[in-house]
Amino acid sequence: MEIYDVSMAIHKNMPVYKNIESKRPFLKRVKSFEEDGINESEINMNLHTGTHIDAPLHVFKDGDSIEKIDIKKLITKCKVLDLTGIKMVTEDELKVKEIEKESFVILKTDNSYRDEFNAEFVFLEKSGAKYLADLNIKGVGIDALGIERGQIGHPTHNTIINNGAIIIEGLRLKEIKEGEYMMYALPLNIVGGDGAPARVILTK
C-alpha cells in the first residue's frame, strides 16, 4: 500500500490566506528542558490556516460547528481530478471527468506547484459548485487555501455546504496523480469551531 500525506506543514513561514500576518501560526515554548526538565509549547493559529476543513458555521450563522461533522464522510474513497492548466474550475471542466454521484472529489490544480500564496489562485467557480452539488457529492477538496475567490456572497461555499457536503482546503497534491484513492481526513475535534486543521492522508 502506498501512503501519501497531502497536508501542509505548520510553521511560521508557511503560506497563509492573502498573506495576512495574523493568520500565521505562532509556536511559543513555555517550558524548556534546561529550566524545567521538559519541553512544552503552545500554539496560536487561525482554524482556517493550512490544510483544514470548513464547518457549516463558517458561512452560515446558525450552521453546525466542526465537531458535528459526520466523520464517515472523511474516511472514504475519493477521486483526484487533474485540472492543471486552467484558471478556474467550472462546470465544463468537471463534466468531462466522469464523476460518480455521492462521491468525494479532490481538485488538483496549478496551486499545488506554488509554495507561496498566489492572489490569483485557481478556485471552484459557482457553476462547478452547482454541478457537484447536483451530483450529491460527499465533499470536495482543493489545493488552495480557499475554495473560491472574488465571488460575491460566497456562492461556492454556500452551494456545497448547504447540500450537506464537506469542504477541505489547503491540500498539497503536486506528487498525486489523477485517480482513485482512499482518503483519511481527520479534523481536530474542536467544540464550537467554524473549522479545524486536519491531517489528510491518501492511500492507494
Residue, then its C-alpha position, 0 to 999 in steps of 0.5 A: m500500500e502506498i501512503y501519501d500525506v497531502s497536508m501542509a506543514i505548520h510553521k511560521n513561514m508557511p503560506v497563509y490566506k492573502n498573506i495576512e500576518s495574523k493568520r500565521p501560526f505562532l509556536k511559543r515554548v513555555k517550558s524548556f528542558e534546561e529550566d524545567g526538565i521538559n519541553e512544552s509549547e503552545i500554539n496560536m493559529n487561525l482554524h482556517t490556516g493550512t490544510h483544514i476543513d470548513a464547518p457549516l458555521h463558517v458561512f452560515k450563522d446558525g450552521d453546525s460547528i466542526e465537531k458535528i461533522d459526520i466523520k464517515k464522510l472523511i474516511t472514504k474513497c475519493k477521486v483526484l481530478d487533474l485540472t492543471g492548466i486552467k484558471m478556474v474550475t467550472e462546470d465544463e471542466l468537471k463534466v468531462k471527468e466522469i464523476e460518480k454521484e455521492s462521491f468525494v472529489i479532490l481538485k488538483t490544480d496549478n496551486s499545488y506547484r506554488d509554495e507561496f500564496n498566489a492572489e490569483f489562485v485557481f478556485l471552484e467557480k459557482s457553476g462547478a459548485k452547482y454541478l457537484a452539488d447536483l451530483n450529491i457529492k460527499g465533499v470536495g477538496i482543493d489545493a488552495l487555501g480557499i475554495e473560491r475567490g472574488q465571488i460575491g456572497h460566497p456562492t461556492h461555499n454556500t452551494i456545497i455546504n448547504n447540500g450537506a457536503i464537506i469542504i477541505e482546503g489547503l491540500r498539497l497534491k503536486e506528487i498525486k496523480e489523477g485517480e482513485y484513492m482512499m482518503y483519511a481526513l481527520p479534523l481536530n475535534i474542536v467544540g464550537g469551531d467554524g473549522a479545524p486543521a486536519r491531517v489528510i492522508l491518501t492511500k492507494 
